[in-house]
Amino acid sequence: MEFIDEKLENYSLVHTEEEPEILKKLNRETCLKVMRPRMISGHLQGRFLSMLSHMICPKRVLEIGTYTGYSALCIAEGMPADSELITIDINEELTPMVEKYSQLYGMQDIVKMIVGDASQIIPSLKGSFDLVFIDADKENYTLYVKQCLDLVHKGGYIVIDNVLWSGKVIAEKSHMDIETKAIDQVNKFVATCPHLQQILLPVRDGLMICRKIS
């Protein structure tokens, strides 16, 4: 889903680093074989996630919502060889594609996929994370942020995707559907959370970048 003006996005893409060839192939295969291919992070957002990861150099990452693995591989680009990225998705059918491209990209030792209900899995995870990326079922966004607050160490980051929801978040409350209300709720929660410093960026469908300050 894209809220940014198409001409501006195309201009941004022209002046953005090319996506690696493996990711181009993953993007194409997703479009050909998987339902709702617009769910993939894509070139512009993928390069942003890669840049953010290179800046943070996270040793341990949690991703909630794997889809076909594009965003996980972008984040893994900035992680050291001995690091770990745990990615959770409820759709077991996509596991072969995630594993295939993790192998092709040489990230199979970093990316570890868990299939199941993220809300049940997150509380069972041990240790802390440097970065959490949330891009899953919108109705549970606020729950995921609350669950991850204790898992992210001070100075760590939580990144939330689709926080503009094609501009629907600025509609009248009475005109919002369930998903839009859920996204509006998480945006308001983050903005008032004393433990987080945040900025909402209008990149693609909106990215909320949060840094844990206490």
C-alpha positions as CSV (number, residue, x, y, z in Angstrom):
1,M,0.0,0.0,0.0
2,E,1.4,3.3,-1.0
3,F,0.4,6.8,0.2
4,I,3.2,8.8,-1.2
5,D,2.7,10.5,-4.6
6,E,3.7,8.1,-7.4
7,K,5.9,10.6,-9.2
8,L,7.7,11.5,-6.1
9,E,8.2,7.9,-5.2
10,N,9.6,7.2,-8.7
11,Y,12.0,10.2,-8.3
12,S,13.1,8.8,-4.9
13,L,13.7,5.3,-6.5
14,V,15.9,6.8,-9.2
15,H,18.1,8.4,-6.6
16,T,18.1,5.4,-4.3
17,E,20.6,2.5,-4.3
18,E,19.5,-0.4,-6.5
19,E,18.1,-3.4,-4.7
20,P,20.4,-6.4,-4.8
21,E,19.6,-8.9,-7.7
22,I,18.5,-11.6,-5.3
23,L,15.9,-9.3,-3.8
24,K,14.7,-8.3,-7.3
25,K,14.1,-12.0,-8.0
26,L,12.3,-12.4,-4.7
27,N,10.1,-9.4,-5.5
28,R,9.3,-10.8,-8.9
29,E,8.5,-14.3,-7.6
30,T,6.3,-12.8,-4.9
31,C,4.3,-10.9,-7.5
32,L,3.9,-14.0,-9.6
33,K,3.1,-16.6,-7.0
34,V,1.8,-15.0,-3.8
35,M,-1.5,-13.3,-3.0
36,R,-1.5,-9.6,-2.1
37,P,2.1,-9.0,-3.4
38,R,1.8,-5.3,-2.4
39,M,2.5,-6.5,1.2
40,I,6.2,-6.9,0.3
41,S,8.4,-4.1,1.6
42,G,9.8,-3.4,-1.8
43,H,12.8,-1.4,-3.2
44,L,12.5,2.0,-1.4
45,Q,11.4,0.7,2.0
46,G,13.8,-2.2,1.8
47,R,16.7,0.1,1.2
48,F,15.6,2.2,4.1
49,L,15.5,-0.9,6.4
50,S,18.9,-1.9,5.1
51,M,20.3,1.6,5.8
52,L,18.8,1.6,9.3
53,S,20.2,-1.8,10.1
54,H,23.7,-0.7,8.9
55,M,23.4,2.3,11.2
56,I,22.4,0.3,14.2
57,C,24.4,-2.8,13.5
58,P,22.0,-5.0,15.5
59,K,23.2,-8.3,16.9
60,R,19.7,-9.5,17.6
61,V,16.5,-8.6,15.7
62,L,12.8,-9.7,16.1
63,E,10.5,-9.4,13.1
64,I,6.8,-9.8,13.5
65,G,5.3,-10.7,10.1
66,T,7.7,-12.4,7.6
67,Y,5.6,-12.6,4.5
68,T,8.1,-13.8,1.8
69,G,11.2,-12.7,3.7
70,Y,12.1,-9.5,1.8
71,S,12.2,-7.2,4.8
72,A,14.1,-9.8,6.9
73,L,16.8,-10.0,4.3
74,C,17.1,-6.2,4.0
75,I,17.6,-5.9,7.7
76,A,20.0,-8.9,7.8
77,E,22.3,-6.9,5.4
78,G,23.4,-4.7,8.2
79,M,23.8,-7.4,10.8
80,P,27.2,-9.1,11.8
81,A,27.8,-12.6,10.7
82,D,27.3,-14.1,14.2
83,S,23.9,-12.3,14.8
84,E,20.3,-13.6,14.9
85,L,17.1,-12.4,13.2
86,I,14.0,-14.2,14.5
87,T,11.0,-13.7,12.2
88,I,7.5,-14.9,13.1
89,D,4.7,-15.5,10.7
90,I,1.4,-17.5,11.0
91,N,1.5,-18.6,7.3
92,E,3.4,-21.9,7.0
93,E,3.0,-22.0,3.2
94,L,5.5,-19.2,2.7
95,T,8.3,-20.9,4.7
96,P,9.9,-22.6,1.6
97,M,10.2,-19.3,-0.2
98,V,11.7,-17.6,2.9
99,E,14.2,-20.4,3.4
100,K,15.0,-20.5,-0.4
101,Y,16.0,-16.8,-0.6
102,S,17.7,-16.8,2.8
103,Q,19.9,-19.5,1.4
104,L,20.4,-17.8,-2.0
105,Y,21.4,-14.5,-0.2
106,G,23.7,-16.3,2.2
107,M,21.6,-15.3,5.3
108,Q,20.5,-18.8,6.3
109,D,22.6,-18.7,9.5
110,I,21.1,-15.3,10.5
111,V,17.4,-15.6,9.6
112,K,15.4,-18.0,11.7
113,M,11.7,-18.4,11.0
114,I,9.1,-19.4,13.5
115,V,5.6,-20.3,12.3
116,G,2.8,-19.5,14.6
117,D,0.8,-16.9,16.5
118,A,3.1,-14.1,17.3
119,S,1.1,-12.9,20.3
120,Q,1.7,-16.4,21.9
121,I,5.3,-16.7,20.8
122,I,6.7,-13.3,21.8
123,P,6.2,-13.9,25.6
124,S,8.2,-17.1,25.3
125,L,11.3,-15.5,23.7
126,K,14.4,-15.2,25.9
127,G,17.0,-12.4,26.0
128,S,16.8,-8.9,24.6
129,F,16.7,-7.4,21.1
130,D,18.4,-4.4,19.5
131,L,15.6,-3.9,16.9
132,V,12.0,-5.1,16.4
133,F,10.2,-4.7,13.1
134,I,6.4,-5.0,13.2
135,D,4.5,-5.7,9.9
136,A,1.8,-8.2,10.7
137,D,-2.0,-8.2,11.5
138,K,-2.9,-4.6,12.2
139,E,-5.5,-5.4,14.9
140,N,-2.7,-6.6,17.2
141,Y,-0.2,-3.8,16.6
142,T,-0.6,-2.2,20.0
143,L,-0.4,-5.6,21.7
144,Y,2.8,-6.4,19.8
145,V,4.4,-3.1,20.9
146,K,3.4,-3.6,24.5
147,Q,4.8,-7.2,24.4
148,C,8.1,-6.0,22.8
149,L,8.7,-3.1,25.2
150,D,10.3,-5.4,27.8
151,L,12.3,-7.3,25.1
152,V,14.0,-4.2,23.7
153,H,16.9,-2.9,25.7
154,K,17.3,0.8,26.5
155,G,18.6,2.4,23.3
156,G,17.0,-0.3,21.1
157,Y,14.5,0.4,18.4
158,I,11.0,-0.6,17.4
159,V,9.9,0.0,13.8
160,I,6.2,-0.3,12.8
161,D,5.1,-0.5,9.2
162,N,1.9,0.7,7.5
163,V,1.2,3.4,10.1
164,L,-0.5,5.7,7.5
165,W,-2.6,3.0,6.0
166,S,-3.1,4.7,2.6
167,G,-4.1,7.9,4.4
168,K,-7.1,6.3,6.1
169,V,-5.7,7.3,9.5
170,I,-6.7,10.9,9.0
171,A,-10.3,10.1,8.2
172,E,-13.1,10.8,10.6
173,K,-13.3,8.2,13.4
174,S,-16.8,7.2,12.3
175,H,-15.5,6.3,8.9
176,M,-12.5,4.2,10.0
177,D,-12.6,0.4,9.6
178,I,-11.3,-2.0,12.2
179,E,-7.7,-2.1,10.8
180,T,-7.5,1.7,10.5
181,K,-8.7,2.2,14.1
182,A,-6.1,-0.3,15.3
183,I,-3.3,1.6,13.5
184,D,-4.6,4.9,14.8
185,Q,-4.6,3.4,18.3
186,V,-0.9,2.2,18.0
187,N,0.2,5.6,16.7
188,K,-1.5,7.3,19.7
189,F,-0.1,4.7,22.1
190,V,3.5,5.2,20.8
191,A,3.1,9.0,20.8
192,T,2.1,9.0,24.5
193,C,4.4,6.2,25.8
194,P,7.0,7.7,28.2
195,H,9.4,4.9,27.4
196,L,9.7,5.8,23.7
197,Q,11.1,8.6,21.5
198,Q,9.3,8.4,18.1
199,I,9.1,9.8,14.6
200,L,6.5,8.9,12.0
201,L,8.0,9.0,8.5
202,P,5.8,9.1,5.3
203,V,8.0,6.4,3.6
204,R,5.8,4.3,1.4
205,D,2.8,3.5,3.6
206,G,4.3,5.1,6.7
207,L,7.0,3.9,9.1
208,M,7.0,4.7,12.8
209,I,10.6,4.6,14.2
210,C,10.8,4.3,18.0
211,R,13.8,4.4,20.3
212,K,13.5,3.0,23.8
213,I,14.7,5.7,26.2
214,S,13.7,4.1,29.6
